[in-house]
Amino acid sequence: MIGPEAEWRAALADGRLLLQRGVESGQAFFPPRLAEPRTGAAVEWIETCGRGTVYSVTVIGRKPPEPAYAVVLVTLAEGPRMMSRVDGVAAEAVTIGMAVRARIIEEEGQKLLVFEPE
């Protein structure tokens, strides 16, 4: 049996973005856990649509010539919030309330979840 985070990462490696939700409550949550937060009830995996809205943003400047990048907290359509970065647009253009869509990329041999403007 593999742990919840390993299972989430394995799905990501297969190109699938999953969330967990409580079997009884139907509440989705992130990060993955063995049981539903607060209740300890059983959980199940669900496929997410990958759409969300930027809830907060921080622009990280780097030493030139490296470009800045935007670290965001995104509220997914299913409810949970997830931290990542926004690609495909200048970091300074990322704003709170911006509609984004998840995309799985490979970076340094590892699958990562990033967001891009929708």
C-alpha positions in Angstrom: 0.0 0.0 0.0 1.4 3.4 -0.9 0.6 6.6 1.0 -1.8 9.3 -0.2 0.9 11.7 -1.4 2.7 8.9 -3.3 -0.6 7.9 -4.9 -1.3 11.6 -5.9 2.2 11.9 -7.4 1.8 8.6 -9.3 -1.4 10.0 -10.8 0.3 13.2 -11.7 3.1 11.2 -13.4 0.3 9.6 -15.5 -1.0 13.0 -16.5 -4.0 13.0 -14.2 -4.9 15.6 -11.6 -6.7 14.0 -8.6 -8.2 15.3 -5.4 -9.7 13.4 -2.5 -13.1 14.0 -1.1 -15.0 12.6 1.9 -17.2 9.6 1.0 -20.0 10.8 3.3 -19.6 14.6 3.2 -18.6 15.0 -0.5 -16.2 17.7 0.6 -13.0 17.8 -1.6 -9.7 18.6 0.1 -6.0 18.9 -0.5 -3.3 17.8 0.4 -4.0 14.1 0.2 -4.6 12.3 3.5 -5.5 8.9 4.9 -8.9 10.2 6.2 -11.1 13.2 5.9 -10.0 16.2 7.9 -11.9 17.0 11.0 -14.1 13.8 10.8 -11.6 10.9 10.1 -14.2 9.5 7.7 -13.3 7.4 4.6 -12.1 9.2 1.4 -12.1 8.6 -2.3 -10.1 9.9 -5.2 -11.8 12.1 -7.9 -10.6 13.6 -11.1 -10.5 17.4 -11.1 -11.4 19.7 -14.0 -8.2 21.7 -13.3 -9.9 25.1 -13.4 -9.4 27.6 -10.6 -9.1 31.2 -9.5 -5.9 32.9 -8.1 -6.6 33.6 -4.4 -3.2 35.1 -3.6 0.0 35.8 -5.5 3.6 36.6 -4.6 6.1 37.6 -7.3 9.5 36.2 -6.7 12.3 38.2 -8.3 15.5 36.6 -9.3 19.0 37.8 -10.2 19.0 39.0 -13.8 18.9 37.6 -16.4 16.5 35.1 -14.8 12.9 36.2 -15.0 10.7 36.7 -12.0 8.0 34.1 -11.4 4.6 34.1 -9.6 3.8 31.8 -6.7 0.1 31.5 -6.3 -2.5 30.0 -4.1 -5.4 28.8 -6.3 -8.9 28.0 -5.3 -9.9 25.1 -7.5 -13.4 24.8 -8.9 -14.0 21.8 -6.5 -13.2 24.0 -3.5 -9.7 23.2 -2.1 -6.8 25.5 -2.5 -3.5 24.5 -4.0 -0.1 26.3 -4.2 1.9 26.4 -7.3 3.2 28.9 -9.9 1.7 30.5 -13.0 3.5 29.9 -16.3 2.8 31.5 -19.7 2.5 35.1 -18.6 4.8 37.6 -17.0 4.8 37.3 -13.2 3.7 40.9 -12.8 0.6 40.2 -14.9 -0.7 37.6 -12.5 -3.6 39.1 -10.4 -5.9 38.0 -7.6 -9.1 36.7 -9.2 -7.4 35.6 -12.5 -8.9 32.5 -14.0 -6.3 29.7 -14.4 -6.2 26.1 -15.6 -3.9 23.4 -14.3 -1.2 21.9 -16.5 1.2 19.0 -15.8 4.7 19.6 -16.9 8.0 17.8 -16.6 10.9 19.7 -15.0 14.2 18.2 -14.1 12.8 14.7 -14.7 9.8 15.2 -12.3 6.1 15.8 -13.1 4.9 19.1 -11.7 1.6 20.9 -11.5 1.6 24.5 -12.7 -1.2 26.8 -13.7 -1.6 29.0 -16.8 -4.1 31.8 -17.5 -7.3 30.6 -18.9 
